[in-house]
């Protein structure tokens, strides 16, 4: 499914470029003004003292499975013991898809064996005694879950926070008088349908109210929002922007971290952006295949982080001066870096760190002083780097001879670097609106030619306009083809009906939840008396139109024009054959057979996934397949001569055929 999402995003890229804004973060001057007023009272100095340092870790998309890749459990055990003991974070976040919830083929449900493996790994490694483990469920943890606290809701039985909280929750930490709020945003849908219908999240107004009350009751200096779903894939009552606006209205909102997208099939290894609402959004690659986790550090309010592969030691994070890409003018005071006295580095390794040094631009390497096991500093003169962007490198070595080297750019004049275009495009989009737009564009692409050519054909038929006289051979051939198509009512109206049905009719009736039949439309699913909005439905509809119904229209139009030309030859008594008679019928109709093969495969997958009864009453997938075969058969062998005579009158200026 995750690779499918990469294709999903790419297939809508044209829609994004045409209809969306240019994806760069626009700085809201009102937010900046509020930020500057708040920062004017900040008298902190970034020196060589190890104060106001706070770090945490994040892991996401473990997908512990009873059927696949048992090394996931082995490496998760390693993470729980090794990372916890080496980094010693006060908070460890597990942001969803803790278990896989899939069977060997297409089914999905909650497996107690997977949850027990997750739960026992955490507790056997002693994590709850060493740190605060904040877990949250993802869509895989919600497959086939009828309602919260039901027997199938294993998250509440086999997780750390599921036993304490119904859905979203808040956890607060205080270090050196600075308070950090961690808000777990649960966007899982209820009821939790089976795959592939359970991919996008949703937050209700009631959940918003609950979170706002928690925030008001627990004031803090900084708020870290964590969820399974990135903001484009989680909606409020009015769309993805609801989530961003809600988070942005709290002055303390600093970062939003999530998982879910994995690496988008390899296209999104660094999905980061600064949202216009004033917070960084940082998606973490999965642990399932990539074995990635994140270390985030607050240093006097400046947030820095590193995404690192399990087993990489040592690691180091330069917290001052911080990476210019992640400077946040909404929430951070650039004068902290500009007026600092020391470069500050946080580093970790399984053994003692024996070497730490930095280099700025092409200068000399400077040895850092070890202030404690994980904190290193070196004096510097920021006045030498007040203009433009500069490069800083850090090199850390441990007693086992391992070396870690990293470079980043910094800027002390407030200048910024744009985020990766693709990442910015994805994370600032509203996928629900995007997919709806894509579907309606595809619908119009299919519908308008039908309406235009049918109207034109009727106007010619009733002598309201003249027959087309076009000098261009290409355009004459194109227009004649579709005028013939529009004139054959036996073909035209079933295709028009099928197109309209795709937009308004039920697509299928099948079990989307054990024991409960759902009625599936393009705009969502009705199940148990509840309407579940269908963001992915719009995408499925887009592909149904663009890759099945539109090609079918083109193929059938090609068949009809060929049969029409054969009719003309026969009617005129010509003994000449068609120009393509030498081509074997199979090869001549290869596009149709390719389309038919894909439709058959999808119908088979649908049967395996949903069963025989659902297979029989699946209008889009199965009935559509039968209609495809019928239309192709009818166009080739069952169009009466009277229908083609109508086409002659429409397309041939010198036509004198009788239509009686």
C-alpha positions in Angstrom: 0.0 0.0 0.0 2.8 2.4 0.8 4.3 2.1 -2.7 0.8 2.6 -4.1 0.7 5.9 -2.3 3.8 7.0 -4.1 2.1 6.3 -7.4 -1.0 8.0 -6.1 1.0 11.2 -5.4 2.8 11.2 -8.7 -0.4 10.6 -10.7 -1.9 13.7 -9.2 1.1 15.9 -9.7 -0.3 17.6 -12.8 -3.4 18.5 -10.9 -1.3 19.9 -8.1 0.7 22.0 -10.4 -2.3 23.4 -12.2 -4.8 24.0 -9.4 -2.7 24.4 -6.2 -0.5 27.2 -5.1 3.2 27.2 -5.7 4.4 25.1 -2.8 6.6 27.3 -0.7 6.0 28.5 2.8 4.6 32.0 3.0 5.6 33.8 6.1 2.5 35.3 7.8 3.6 38.8 9.1 1.0 38.6 11.9 2.6 35.4 13.2 6.0 36.9 12.9 4.9 40.0 14.9 3.6 37.8 17.7 6.8 35.8 17.6 9.0 38.8 17.8 7.1 40.2 20.8 7.5 36.9 22.6 11.2 36.6 21.8 12.0 40.2 22.9 12.0 39.0 26.5 14.4 36.1 25.9 17.7 36.8 27.6 19.1 33.3 27.3 22.7 32.8 26.2 24.0 29.8 24.4 27.2 29.2 26.2 29.1 26.1 27.5 26.6 25.2 30.2 24.6 22.1 29.8 21.3 23.7 30.7 17.9 23.7 29.0 18.9 20.6 27.0 16.1 18.1 26.4 15.9 15.3 24.0 13.5 12.5 22.9 13.3 9.8 20.3 10.7 8.7 17.8 10.0 5.5 16.0 7.2 4.8 13.6 5.7 2.1 11.4 7.1 -1.0 13.1 4.6 -3.3 11.4 5.3 -6.3 13.6 3.8 -9.2 11.7 3.1 -12.9 12.4 3.5 -13.7 8.7 6.4 -11.5 7.4 10.0 -10.6 8.3 10.5 -11.8 11.9 13.7 -9.6 12.0 11.4 -6.7 12.7 10.7 -8.0 16.2 14.4 -8.8 16.7 15.5 -5.3 15.7 12.7 -3.7 17.7 14.1 -5.5 20.8 17.5 -4.1 19.9 16.0 -0.6 19.6 14.3 -0.9 23.0 17.4 -2.0 24.8 20.2 -0.3 22.9 18.7 3.1 22.1 17.1 3.5 25.5 20.3 2.7 27.4 22.6 4.8 25.1 20.5 7.9 24.5 18.5 7.8 27.7 15.7 9.9 26.4 13.1 11.2 28.8 10.4 10.5 26.2 10.2 7.8 23.5 7.4 8.2 20.9 6.0 5.3 18.9 3.8 7.0 16.3 1.6 4.2 15.0 1.4 1.1 12.9 2.9 -0.8 15.8 1.6 -4.0 14.3 0.9 -5.0 10.7 -2.7 -6.3 10.9 -2.5 -8.1 7.5 -2.7 -11.7 6.5 -0.6 -13.5 3.9 -2.7 -12.2 1.0 -5.3 -9.4 1.1 -7.1 -9.7 4.4 -6.7 -7.5 7.4 -7.5 -7.9 11.1 -5.9 -7.5 14.5 -3.7 -10.5 15.5 -3.1 -11.0 19.2 0.2 -12.7 18.5 1.5 -9.4 16.9 0.3 -7.3 19.8 1.8 -9.7 22.4 5.1 -9.5 20.6 5.0 -5.7 20.7 3.9 -5.5 24.4 6.3 -8.1 25.7 9.2 -6.5 23.9 8.6 -3.2 25.6 8.2 -4.6 29.0 10.8 -7.3 28.9 13.4 -4.6 27.9 12.3 -2.5 30.9 11.5 0.5 28.8 8.6 1.7 31.0 10.9 1.8 34.0 13.6 3.9 32.1 11.6 6.4 30.2 8.1 7.6 29.2 6.9 5.5 26.3 4.2 7.4 24.4 2.6 5.1 21.8 -0.3 5.9 19.5 -2.2 3.7 17.1 -2.0 3.9 13.3 -4.4 2.7 10.6 -2.9 -0.8 10.6 -3.6 -1.0 14.4 -7.2 -0.1 13.6 -8.0 -2.6 10.8 -11.3 -4.3 11.4 -11.9 -2.7 14.8 -15.6 -2.2 15.3 -15.4 0.4 18.1 -13.1 1.5 20.9 -12.6 -1.0 23.7 -14.2 -3.8 21.6 -12.7 -7.2 21.7 -10.9 -6.5 18.4 -9.4 -3.2 19.7 -6.1 -4.8 20.9 -4.3 -1.5 21.1 -6.1 -0.8 24.4 -5.0 -4.1 25.8 -1.5 -4.4 24.6 0.0 -0.9 24.5 1.4 1.5 27.2 -0.9 4.5 26.7 -3.9 2.6 25.3 -4.7 1.4 28.8 -4.7 5.0 30.1 -6.3 7.1 27.4 -9.3 6.6 25.1 -7.9 8.5 22.2 -5.7 11.6 22.1 -3.7 12.5 25.2 -1.2 14.9 26.6 2.1 14.2 28.5 4.2 17.0 30.0 7.9 17.0 30.9 9.8 19.7 32.8 13.6 20.3 32.5 15.4 23.3 34.1 12.1 25.0 34.6 11.0 24.6 31.0 7.9 22.7 30.3 7.4 20.5 27.2 3.9 19.2 26.2 3.7 16.1 24.1 0.3 15.8 22.5 -0.6 12.5 20.9 -3.2 13.2 18.2 -5.3 10.0 17.5 -6.8 10.3 14.0 -7.9 6.7 13.6 -11.4 6.4 12.1 -14.3 4.7 13.9 -15.3 2.1 13.0 -11.9 0.9 11.8 -12.6 -0.6 8.4 -10.5 -3.3 6.7 -7.9 -2.5 4.1 -7.7 -0.9 1.6 -10.4 1.5 2.8 -8.6 2.5 6.1 -5.8 4.8 5.1 -6.7 8.4 5.9 -7.4 9.7 9.4 -10.1 12.0 10.8 -10.4 14.1 13.9 -13.8 15.2 15.2 -14.8 18.5 16.7 -15.3 16.7 20.0 -11.7 15.5 19.9 -10.5 19.1 19.1 -12.4 20.4 22.1 -10.9 17.7 24.3 -7.3 18.5 23.2 -7.9 22.2 23.6 -9.1 21.7 27.1 -6.0 19.6 27.9 -3.7 22.3 26.5 -5.4 25.0 28.5 -5.1 22.9 31.7 -1.4 22.2 31.1 0.4 25.4 29.9 3.9 24.8 28.6 6.8 26.6 26.8 6.9 24.2 23.9 4.4 21.7 22.4 5.4 18.6 20.4 2.5 17.2 18.4 2.9 13.6 17.3 0.5 11.5 15.3 0.5 8.6 12.9 -0.9 10.6 10.0 0.9 13.5 8.3 -1.4 16.5 8.1 -2.3 16.0 4.4 -3.7 12.6 5.3 -5.7 13.5 8.4 -8.7 15.7 8.2 -11.0 17.7 10.4 -14.6 18.4 9.7 -13.6 20.7 6.8 -10.3 19.1 5.5 -6.6 18.9 6.2 -6.3 22.6 6.8 -8.5 22.2 10.0 -5.6 20.2 11.6 -3.0 22.8 10.7 -5.1 25.7 11.8 -5.9 24.0 15.1 -2.3 23.3 15.8 -1.2 26.7 14.7 -3.5 28.6 17.0 -1.4 27.5 20.0 1.6 29.8 20.3 3.7 26.9 21.8 3.2 24.6 18.9 6.8 23.9 17.6 6.8 20.7 15.7 4.4 18.1 14.3 6.0 14.6 13.8 4.4 11.7 12.1 5.0 8.5 10.1 2.6 6.6 7.8 4.0 7.6 4.4 7.2 5.5 4.9 9.4 6.8 2.1 6.6 7.0 -0.5 8.1 4.2 -2.6 11.6 5.9 -2.4 10.4 9.4 -3.5 10.1 10.8 0.1 13.1 10.0 2.3 13.2 13.6 3.6 9.6 14.7 4.0 10.0 17.9 6.0 8.5 21.4 5.7 7.6 24.5 7.6 3.9 25.0 7.6 2.5 28.5 7.1 0.7 28.1 10.5 4.1 28.3 12.1 5.3 24.8 13.0 7.7 22.3 11.5 6.2 19.1 10.1 8.6 16.2 10.0 7.6 12.8 8.7 9.8 9.9 9.8 10.8 7.0 7.5 9.6 3.6 8.6 11.2 1.1 11.0 9.6 -1.8 9.1 12.2 -1.8 6.2 14.4 1.3 6.7 15.0 0.7 10.5 15.0 4.4 11.0 14.4 6.3 14.2 14.6 10.0 15.2 16.5 11.9 17.9 15.1 15.3 18.6 16.8 17.9 20.8 15.6 21.2 22.3 18.5 23.5 23.2 17.1 26.8 24.8 14.1 26.4 22.6 16.0 25.7 19.4 14.9 22.4 17.9 17.3 20.2 16.0 17.1 16.5 15.1 18.6 13.6 13.2 17.0 10.7 11.5 19.3 7.7 11.8 19.4 4.1 10.9 19.4 1.6 13.8 22.9 0.5 14.7 24.6 3.7 13.6 27.1 4.8 16.3 28.2 7.4 17.2 25.7 10.0 16.2 25.9 13.8 16.7 23.5 16.8 16.5 24.7 20.3 16.2 22.2 22.3 18.2 24.0 25.7 17.8 24.2 27.0 15.2 21.3 25.0 13.9 20.6 23.8 10.4 19.3 26.8 8.4 16.7 24.6 6.7 14.9 24.1 10.0 15.1 27.7 11.3 11.6 28.7 12.4 11.1 32.4 12.4 7.7 31.9 13.9 9.0 30.3 17.1 12.7 30.8 17.4 14.8 33.9 18.1 17.7 34.1 15.6 19.6 36.3 18.1 20.1 33.3 20.3 22.5 31.9 17.6 23.8 35.3 16.6 24.8 36.3 20.2 25.9 32.8 21.3 29.4 32.2 22.7 29.8 28.5 21.9 29.1 26.0 19.2 27.0 23.3 21.0 26.8 19.6 20.1 24.9 16.6 21.5 26.5 13.2 20.7 25.8 9.6 21.7 27.6 6.3 21.3 27.5 2.8 22.9 31.0 3.5 24.2 32.9 6.6 25.3 33.2 9.4 22.8 36.9 10.3 22.7 36.9 12.8 19.9 34.7 15.7 18.9 35.7 18.5 16.6 34.1 21.0 14.2 35.1 23.0 11.1 33.4 26.1 9.7 33.6 26.7 6.0 37.2 26.0 5.0 38.7 26.8 8.3 40.8 24.6 10.6 39.3 21.8 12.7 38.6 22.9 16.3 38.6 20.4 19.2 35.4 20.5 21.3 35.4 20.3 25.1 33.5 17.5 26.7 31.0 19.0 29.3 29.4 15.7 30.1 29.0 12.3 28.4 26.8 13.7 25.7 27.4 17.4 25.5 30.3 19.1 23.7 31.1 22.8 23.1 33.8 25.0 21.5 34.0 28.8 21.6 33.3 30.7 18.4 32.9 34.2 17.0 29.4 34.4 15.4 30.2 38.0 14.3 32.4 36.4 11.6 29.4 34.8 10.0 26.7 37.4 10.2 25.9 37.5 6.5 24.8 34.7 4.1 25.0 30.9 4.6 28.0 29.0 6.0 28.9 25.4 6.3 29.7 23.7 9.6 31.0 20.1 9.9 31.2 17.9 13.0 33.3 14.8 13.4 32.8 12.5 16.3 34.8 9.4 17.2 34.3 6.8 19.9 36.7 4.4 21.7 35.8 1.6 19.3 37.3 3.6 16.5 34.0 4.4 14.8 33.6 7.8 13.2 30.5 9.9 12.5 30.7 13.0 10.3 28.0 15.4 9.4 27.7 18.8 7.8 25.0 21.4 7.7 24.5 25.0 6.7 23.6 27.8 9.0 22.6 31.5 8.6 22.7 34.2 11.3 21.0 36.9 9.2 17.6 35.3 9.2 17.9 34.0 5.6 16.2 30.7 4.8 16.6 27.7 2.6 13.6 26.3 0.7 12.5 22.7 1.5 12.6 20.0 -1.1 9.8 20.8 -3.6 8.3 17.4 -3.6 8.2 17.2 0.2 6.8 20.7 0.5 4.2 19.9 -2.2 3.1 16.7 -0.4 3.0 18.1 3.2 1.3 21.4 2.5 -1.4 19.8 0.3 -5.0 18.8 1.3 -5.2 15.3 -0.2 -9.0 15.1 0.2 -9.6 18.3 -1.8 -6.8 17.2 -4.2 -8.3 13.8 -4.9 -11.8 15.3 -5.2 -10.5 17.8 -7.8 -8.7 15.0 -9.6 -11.8 12.9 -9.8 -14.0 15.8 -11.1 -11.4 16.8 -13.7 -11.2 13.1 -14.9 -15.0 13.0 -14.9 -15.2 16.1 -17.1 -12.5 14.8 -19.4 -14.7 11.7 -20.0 -18.1 13.5 -20.0 -17.5 16.6 -22.1 -16.4 14.9 -25.3 -19.5 12.7 -25.0 -21.8 15.7 -24.5 -20.1 17.8 -27.2 -20.1 15.1 -29.9 -23.6 13.9 -29.1 -24.9 17.5 -29.3 -23.0 18.1 -32.5 -24.4 14.8 -34.0 -28.0 15.7 -33.1 -27.6 19.2 -34.5 -26.3 17.8 -37.8 -29.0 15.1 -37.8 -31.8 17.7 -37.5 -30.1 20.0 -40.0 -29.4 22.8 -37.4 -25.7 22.8 -38.5 -23.9 21.6 -41.6 -21.8 18.5 -41.8 -18.1 19.2 -40.8 -15.8 20.1 -43.7 -12.2 19.9 -42.4 -9.1 20.1 -44.5 -6.8 18.5 -42.0 -6.7 14.8 -42.5 -5.9 14.2 -38.8 -8.7 16.3 -37.4 -11.2 15.1 -40.0 -10.4 11.5 -39.0 -10.6 12.4 -35.3 -13.9 14.2 -35.6 -15.5 11.6 -37.8 -14.5 8.9 -35.5 -16.3 10.4 -32.5 -19.3 11.6 -34.5 -19.8 8.0 -35.6 -19.3 6.9 -31.9 -22.0 9.5 -30.8 -24.4 8.3 -33.5 -24.4 4.7 -32.4 -27.0 4.8 -29.6 -26.6 1.1 -28.7 -23.0 1.9 -27.6 -23.1 5.6 -26.7 -25.8 5.5 -24.1 -24.5 2.5 -22.1 -21.1 4.2 -21.9 -22.7 7.5 -20.8 -24.8 5.8 -18.2 -21.8 3.9 -16.9 -19.9 7.2 -16.6 -22.6 8.9 -14.7 -23.2 5.8 -12.5 -19.5 5.9 -11.5 -20.1 9.4 -10.1 -23.4 8.8 -8.3 -24.1 5.1 -7.9 -22.9 2.6 -5.3 -19.7 0.9 -6.4 -20.0 -2.2 -4.3 -21.7 -3.9 -1.4 -19.2 -5.9 0.7 -18.0 -6.6 4.2 -15.8 -3.7 5.2 -16.0 -4.8 8.8 -16.5 -8.3 10.1 -20.2 -9.0 10.2 -21.2 -5.6 8.6 -21.8 -4.8 5.0 -20.8 -1.5 3.7 -22.2 0.4 0.8 -19.3 2.0 -1.1 -19.7 5.2 -3.1 -17.0 7.5 -4.5 -17.6 10.0 -1.7 -17.5 7.5 1.1 -18.9 4.4 2.7 -22.0 3.8 4.7 -21.5 1.2 7.5 -23.4 0.5 10.7 -25.5 3.6 10.1 -22.3 5.7 10.0 -20.9 7.6 7.1 -17.1 7.2 6.7 -15.7 9.9 4.3 -13.7 8.3 1.5 -10.6 10.3 0.6 -9.1 7.3 -1.2 -12.4 6.6 -2.9 -11.9 9.7 -5.0 -8.5 8.5 -6.0 -9.9 5.1 -7.0 -12.5 6.9 -8.9 -9.9 9.0 -10.7 -8.1 5.8 -11.8 -11.3 4.1 -12.8 -12.1 7.0 -15.1 -8.7 7.7 -16.5 -7.3 4.2 -16.9 -10.5 2.2 -17.6 -13.5 4.1 -18.8 -11.6 6.7 -20.9 -9.4 4.1 -22.6 -12.6 2.0 -23.2 -14.3 4.9 -24.9 -11.3 5.4 -27.1 -11.0 1.7 -28.0 -14.7 1.3 -28.7 -14.6 4.5 -30.9 -11.7 3.0 -32.9 -13.7 -0.3 -33.4 -16.8 1.6 -34.5 -15.0 3.7 -37.1 -13.4 0.6 -38.5 -16.7 -1.2 -38.7 -18.3 1.9 -40.2 -15.6 2.1 -42.9 -16.2 -1.6 -43.6 -19.9 -0.9 -43.9 -19.2 1.9 -46.4 -17.1 -0.5 -48.6 -19.8 -3.2 -48.5 -22.6 -0.7 -49.2 -20.7 0.7 -52.2 -20.1 -2.8 -53.5 -16.4 -2.4 -53.3 -14.3 -5.6 -53.3 -11.3 -3.9 -51.7 -10.4 -4.9 -48.2 -9.6 -2.8 -45.2 -6.1 -1.3 -45.1 -5.4 -3.2 -41.8 -6.9 -6.6 -42.8 -3.4 -8.0 -43.0 -3.1 -7.5 -39.2 -4.2 -10.5 -37.1 -7.4 -9.5 -35.1 -5.6 -10.3 -31.8 -2.9 -7.8 -32.5 -5.3 -5.3 -33.9 -7.3 -5.4 -30.7 -4.3 -5.7 -28.4 -5.2 -2.5 -26.4 -8.6 -3.9 -25.6 -7.2 -7.2 -24.5 -4.6 -5.4 -22.3 -7.4 -3.4 -20.7 -9.5 -6.5 -20.3 -6.7 -8.4 -18.6 -6.2 -5.7 -16.0 -9.9 -5.6 -15.3 -10.0 -9.4 -14.9 -7.1 -9.3 -12.5 -8.7 -6.6 -10.4 -11.9 -8.6 -10.4 -10.1 -11.7 -9.2 -8.3 -9.6 -6.5 -11.7 -8.3 -5.5 -13.1 -11.8 -5.3 -10.2 -13.0 -3.1 -10.5 -10.0 -0.8 -14.3 -9.8 -0.4 -15.8 -13.2 -1.2 -18.2 -14.6 -3.7 -21.4 -12.7 -2.6 -19.6 -9.4 -2.8 -18.2 -10.4 -6.1 -21.7 -10.9 -7.5 -22.9 -7.5 -6.4 -20.0 -5.3 -7.4 -21.3 -2.9 -10.0 -18.0 -1.1 -10.7 -15.5 -3.9 -10.6 -17.5 -7.0 -11.9 -20.5 -5.5 -13.7 -18.2 -3.1 -15.3 -16.1 -6.0 -16.6 -19.1 -7.6 -18.1 -20.2 -4.3 -19.7 -16.7 -3.9 -21.2 -17.0 -7.3 -22.9 -20.5 -6.7 -24.0 -19.6 -3.3 -25.6 -16.6 -4.7 -27.4 -18.7 -7.6 -28.7 -21.6 -5.4 -29.8 -19.3 -2.9 -31.5 -17.6 -5.6 -33.5 -20.5 -7.8 -34.5 -23.9 -6.5 -33.5 -24.3 -3.0 -34.9 -27.3 -3.0 -37.3 -26.9 -1.4 -40.7 -29.5 1.2 -39.9 -27.3 2.6 -37.2 -24.4 3.0 -39.6 -26.7 4.6 -42.2 -27.3 7.3 -39.6 -23.5 7.7 -39.3 -23.2 8.1 -43.0 -25.7 10.9 -43.0 -23.8 12.6 -40.2 -20.3 12.3 -41.6 -20.5 12.1 -45.4 -21.5 15.3 -47.2 -22.6 13.6 -50.3 -24.6 11.0 -48.4 -27.9 10.0 -50.1 -28.6 6.8 -48.2 -32.1 6.1 -47.2 -32.7 5.8 -43.5 -36.2 4.5 -43.8 
